[in-house]
Structures are given as structure tokens and as C-alpha cells.
Amino acid sequence: MANKVDLGSLTPHQLKARRRRLAQRLGDPEFMLRGTLVSQGRRCGKPACRCEQGELHGPYVYLSVGRVTGRARLLYVPATLAESVRHRVEITAAAECVLAEISTINLELLSRRELD
């Protein structure tokens, strides 16, 4: 998060209040979309096409997802949906930062035996 605070210097009450404020920022999970947007040019495979000489078609937008197997899966994002997808990916990244900070606060509370 932008405001790095020494959680050890906060009281349990302050930590719980901070956690509550962070949780309110999470927003609606229906808008979440995990992944990374990438822009790529493509070859069409037609003989004598300009892309065979290196002038690729595109660029096209793809959503990279699924690194669980060690290999990313690319999903084509139509130009009409690119801004919406970009916004959802940003919402998700911000929510993951908030969740990480909430987890850190909970770890601090646990270490003090104040987790409820």
C-alpha cells in the first residue's frame, strides 16, 4: 500500500479499525478478473502476407491467466471489451493489495493473541 505504517506501533484497537477500513475498500467481487493484459502482434500464416516479412497483424490484446500449470493461457480480448477488462484487472490487483495488508494486520494481531 502507499502508506507504509509500522503495524507494531499500533494498538489492537487501531489495527482492527484499519482492517475494517481496508475491508470496506474491497468492493464488489463480481467485478474481479485475475490476470495480466498483454498486447501482441500475430502472424496469419498466409503465404506472401506482410506478416511473413515481420510486419505483424495487430497489436491484439490478450488476458494472460492460469499460471498454475506453469504455462500461461492467453484469452483474446476484443477491442470493444479491452477497457472493461483492463479496469477489472486493475480492481483485482488493488483488492489483492488490500487483502495482503489485511492478512498482515491479522498476523500482527495473532502474534499479540488479539485476533478475534
N, C-alpha and C positions, 0 to 999 in steps of 0.2 A: 504494500500500500504506500501511498505517497507520504503519509505521516508515520514515520518510524518512531514508535514510543517504546520506552523501556517498560515492558509489562511488569517486571519485578518491582517497579516503584509504585505501582497502582494498588489500591486496596481491593479486596474481593468485591466490594460494592461497585467500585469504579470499573473493574473488569467485567462484571455482569452487565452493567449499563452499556459499556462499549460493545459487548457481544450482542445485546438487544438491538442497539442502533445499527450494527452491521447486518444483522438478520433482516431488518426492515428494508435494507437496500437490495436484497436478493431478487426481488421482482417475481414475475410470473414464469414458472419453469416451462410453460408451453412454448415460450419463445426461444428456448435454448437450442443451440446447434453446435455440437463439438466438432472441431476440425480446423483445418488451415486452408485458406484460399491461396491458390496458385494460378498463375497465368502462363499459358504455354502456347507455342505455335505447333502446328501439326503438318505432317505430310499426308497427302491424299492417296498416294500410291499409283496415280495415273502416269503412264509414260509421257514424257515430254511436257509435263506440267512444270510451272515455275518453281514449285516446291522441291523438285528433284535437283535444282541448281542451288538450293539453300534458302530461297525466299519462301519461308513457311507461311501457311494459311493461319489466320488468327491475328492477334492472340485470342485464345479462348480461356474462359475462367472455369476452374475445376475446384471442387472441395475435396481435400485430401483427408481421408478418415481411415480408421481401422488399423493402426499400427500394432495391434495385439499379436498378430501373426508375424510381425517383423517386416511386413510389406504394406505399404500404403495402398489404399484403394482410391482411385480418382473418380469422382462423380461429376459429370458435365453440369455446369450451371448456365442455363440460358441467360442471355443478356438482360432479358426483362426481369429476371429474378436476382441478378447479381447484387444489387444494392441491399435488397431484403436479406439475402444470405449473409452478406458482409456484416450487416447490422446484428443479426442473430449470433454470428460467431463472436463479435465484439462483446455482446451481452454475456455470452457464456464465459469468455475469458475474464471479464470483470467479476462475474459471480464466482468463478474458481479462485480468484484472488481473495474475495471476501470469505469464502469457505475456508481457505487456508489460514486466514487470520483468526477466524472463529475457532478453528482447531487449535491454534497456538494458544489462544486465551484459555480454552478448555484444558490444555496440558498444564498451563500455569496454575489454574485453579485446582487441578488434580494433584499437582505437586505440593500444594498447600493444604490438601484434604478439604477443600472448599467446593468441590464440584457437586452440584445438585441436579 
